[in-house]
Amino acid sequence: MLKIQEIREIIKLVSHSSVDEFTYEHEGSKIKLKKSNGVTVAAQPQVTQAAEEARPAAQAVQQAPAPAQEAAPSVNTEAKEAPQAKEDANLHKITSPMVGTFYQSSSPEAGPYVKVGDKVDESSVVCIVEAMKLFNEIEAEVKGEITEILVKDGQLVEYGQPLFLVKPE
């Protein structure tokens, strides 16, 4: 079984190469990476036919804008995003290395790995992302202070989605 760091290295190598699609199989595990429009996407190909039929419907729902969002003036949203963008430039984003379910703690009874204001170093475990029944510990990869948790416990996360903001030391 590949370790998270090894998977990350494979993703980096594929993204910086001219290869458009990469598949790796070993002892019943399968990783498939496919580049689309310059973006590397991690896919889980072992999906049942019913799940594949449900996916396009779910994507259509996600892509359809809500009526309330259409009526909102764009000037206000730009004004709100500008200060946050300056603030985010100084912060390190801890991103999800895979598609899966985000968990703040090792079990429902245990406390969260980190909270806002906690100090972390490069090897500090900040959360777990569960993918295909495997629980993968995600490390901070930077020394600093957690300033914001961007996802909720039990939420589905995408590859590359920011999970935490860290103020580096």
KATA-V639984 format. One record per residue. N is the residue number from 1. PHI is phi in whole degrees, -180 to 180 (* if undefined). NEAR is the number of other C-alpha atoms within 10 Angstrom. Layout:
n=N phi=PHI near=NEAR
n=N phi=PHI near=NEAR
This chain:
n=1 phi=* near=10
n=2 phi=-75 near=9
n=3 phi=-86 near=8
n=4 phi=-55 near=15
n=5 phi=-61 near=11
n=6 phi=-67 near=11
n=7 phi=-65 near=14
n=8 phi=-60 near=13
n=9 phi=-63 near=11
n=10 phi=-61 near=16
n=11 phi=-61 near=20
n=12 phi=-62 near=12
n=13 phi=-62 near=12
n=14 phi=-66 near=18
n=15 phi=-66 near=19
n=16 phi=-94 near=11
n=17 phi=-107 near=9
n=18 phi=-90 near=9
n=19 phi=-72 near=12
n=20 phi=-93 near=15
n=21 phi=-144 near=14
n=22 phi=-140 near=14
n=23 phi=-128 near=10
n=24 phi=-132 near=10
n=25 phi=-123 near=10
n=26 phi=-159 near=9
n=27 phi=49 near=6
n=28 phi=86 near=6
n=29 phi=-96 near=11
n=30 phi=-140 near=14
n=31 phi=-122 near=17
n=32 phi=-130 near=15
n=33 phi=-116 near=20
n=34 phi=-139 near=18
n=35 phi=-91 near=16
n=36 phi=-142 near=10
n=37 phi=55 near=6
n=38 phi=79 near=10
n=39 phi=-113 near=10
n=40 phi=-90 near=19
n=41 phi=-120 near=19
n=42 phi=-94 near=19
n=43 phi=-121 near=16
n=44 phi=-111 near=14
n=45 phi=-73 near=10
n=46 phi=-86 near=11
n=47 phi=-117 near=9
n=48 phi=-71 near=8
n=49 phi=-64 near=9
n=50 phi=-64 near=8
n=51 phi=-67 near=9
n=52 phi=-66 near=12
n=53 phi=-70 near=10
n=54 phi=-75 near=10
n=55 phi=-60 near=12
n=56 phi=-60 near=11
n=57 phi=-66 near=10
n=58 phi=-66 near=10
n=59 phi=-66 near=10
n=60 phi=-63 near=10
n=61 phi=-65 near=11
n=62 phi=-68 near=10
n=63 phi=-81 near=8
n=64 phi=-74 near=8
n=65 phi=-73 near=10
n=66 phi=-74 near=10
n=67 phi=-58 near=8
n=68 phi=-64 near=7
n=69 phi=-71 near=9
n=70 phi=-67 near=9
n=71 phi=-79 near=8
n=72 phi=-70 near=10
n=73 phi=-70 near=9
n=74 phi=-76 near=10
n=75 phi=-63 near=8
n=76 phi=-64 near=9
n=77 phi=-68 near=10
n=78 phi=-65 near=10
n=79 phi=-65 near=10
n=80 phi=-72 near=10
n=81 phi=-78 near=11
n=82 phi=-61 near=11
n=83 phi=-63 near=10
n=84 phi=-67 near=10
n=85 phi=-64 near=11
n=86 phi=-63 near=10
n=87 phi=-67 near=11
n=88 phi=-68 near=14
n=89 phi=-62 near=9
n=90 phi=-88 near=12
n=91 phi=-101 near=19
n=92 phi=-91 near=21
n=93 phi=-98 near=22
n=94 phi=-90 near=22
n=95 phi=-110 near=18
n=96 phi=-76 near=21
n=97 phi=-82 near=21
n=98 phi=-161 near=22
n=99 phi=-83 near=20
n=100 phi=175 near=22
n=101 phi=-109 near=20
n=102 phi=-85 near=24
n=103 phi=-130 near=24
n=104 phi=-80 near=22
n=105 phi=-137 near=18
n=106 phi=-76 near=14
n=107 phi=-155 near=9
n=108 phi=-60 near=10
n=109 phi=-82 near=7
n=110 phi=-81 near=9
n=111 phi=-75 near=11
n=112 phi=-66 near=15
n=113 phi=-60 near=15
n=114 phi=-139 near=19
n=115 phi=-128 near=15
n=116 phi=-60 near=13
n=117 phi=98 near=13
n=118 phi=-71 near=12
n=119 phi=-89 near=17
n=120 phi=-131 near=22
n=121 phi=-123 near=16
n=122 phi=-57 near=11
n=123 phi=-101 near=12
n=124 phi=-69 near=17
n=125 phi=-78 near=18
n=126 phi=-107 near=23
n=127 phi=-170 near=24
n=128 phi=-126 near=22
n=129 phi=-117 near=23
n=130 phi=-94 near=19
n=131 phi=-137 near=15
n=132 phi=52 near=11
n=133 phi=69 near=9
n=134 phi=-109 near=10
n=135 phi=-99 near=16
n=136 phi=-105 near=19
n=137 phi=-76 near=17
n=138 phi=-104 near=20
n=139 phi=-98 near=18
n=140 phi=-65 near=23
n=141 phi=65 near=16
n=142 phi=-152 near=18
n=143 phi=-92 near=17
n=144 phi=171 near=20
n=145 phi=-122 near=21
n=146 phi=-69 near=24
n=147 phi=-104 near=18
n=148 phi=-159 near=16
n=149 phi=-104 near=17
n=150 phi=-92 near=12
n=151 phi=-129 near=16
n=152 phi=-98 near=13
n=153 phi=-59 near=15
n=154 phi=87 near=13
n=155 phi=-78 near=12
n=156 phi=-75 near=15
n=157 phi=-124 near=21
n=158 phi=-100 near=18
n=159 phi=-62 near=15
n=160 phi=83 near=16
n=161 phi=-71 near=16
n=162 phi=-64 near=17
n=163 phi=-107 near=20
n=164 phi=-138 near=22
n=165 phi=-111 near=22
n=166 phi=-125 near=26
n=167 phi=-86 near=20
n=168 phi=-66 near=16
n=169 phi=-98 near=10
